[in-house]
Amino acid sequence: MVTPAHRKVVVRWLAGESIDALLAIITKSTQTHMWPPRHVFWKGLYDKGFVEEAWVALSPAAIRNAAVMFEETKDPIYTMTGS
């Protein structure tokens, strides 16, 4: 029950949070060196205004890692994923 302009602000903020959560989960799930630079890349695009929405879909193993991350941090962003 908000205006489209206000909804856009919230959705864009959630996109930034989703990028942070997704790349943290992927980094933990894969434990490779390639994901931190990709995090910087995608957050850079977000910071420049090129990303307005982001939707997270994870593998079963990554979903389990997200659940662990939620238990450790209590940050609900780690529960906002799909498979």
C-alpha positions in Angstrom: 0.0 0.0 0.0 2.8 2.4 -1.0 3.3 4.5 -4.1 5.2 2.9 -7.0 8.1 5.3 -6.4 8.4 4.2 -2.7 8.1 0.6 -3.7 10.9 1.1 -6.2 13.2 2.4 -3.4 12.4 -0.6 -1.2 12.9 -3.1 -4.0 16.2 -1.5 -5.0 17.4 -1.6 -1.4 16.5 -5.3 -1.2 18.4 -5.9 -4.4 21.6 -4.6 -2.7 20.9 -6.8 0.3 20.2 -9.8 -1.9 23.5 -9.3 -3.8 25.4 -9.2 -0.5 23.6 -12.3 0.8 23.8 -14.3 -2.4 27.5 -13.7 -2.9 28.3 -14.4 0.8 26.4 -17.7 0.5 28.1 -18.7 -2.8 31.5 -17.8 -1.3 30.8 -20.0 1.7 29.3 -22.8 -0.5 32.1 -23.0 -3.0 35.1 -21.8 -1.0 36.9 -20.6 -4.1 38.8 -17.4 -4.7 36.6 -16.2 -7.6 33.6 -14.9 -5.7 34.9 -12.0 -3.7 35.9 -10.1 -6.9 32.5 -10.9 -8.4 30.9 -9.4 -5.3 32.8 -6.2 -5.8 31.8 -6.2 -9.5 28.1 -6.7 -8.9 28.0 -4.3 -5.9 29.8 -1.7 -8.1 27.0 -2.1 -10.8 24.4 -1.7 -8.0 26.1 1.3 -6.5 26.1 3.0 -10.0 22.4 2.4 -10.3 22.5 -0.3 -13.0 20.8 -2.9 -10.8 17.2 -2.3 -9.6 16.1 -5.8 -8.7 17.8 -9.1 -7.7 16.2 -12.5 -7.1 18.1 -15.3 -5.4 17.9 -18.9 -6.3 20.2 -21.4 -4.7 21.2 -25.1 -4.9 20.2 -27.4 -2.1 23.7 -27.2 -0.6 23.7 -23.5 -0.7 20.3 -23.4 0.9 21.7 -25.4 3.8 24.6 -22.9 4.1 22.1 -20.0 4.0 20.2 -21.7 6.9 23.5 -21.9 8.9 24.3 -18.3 8.1 20.8 -17.3 9.3 21.3 -19.2 12.6 24.7 -17.6 13.1 23.6 -14.0 12.3 19.8 -14.0 12.7 19.8 -11.8 9.6 16.5 -12.7 7.7 18.1 -11.9 4.4 19.5 -15.4 4.5 16.0 -16.9 4.5 14.8 -15.0 1.4 15.9 -17.5 -1.2 14.4 -19.8 -3.7 15.5 -23.1 -5.2 
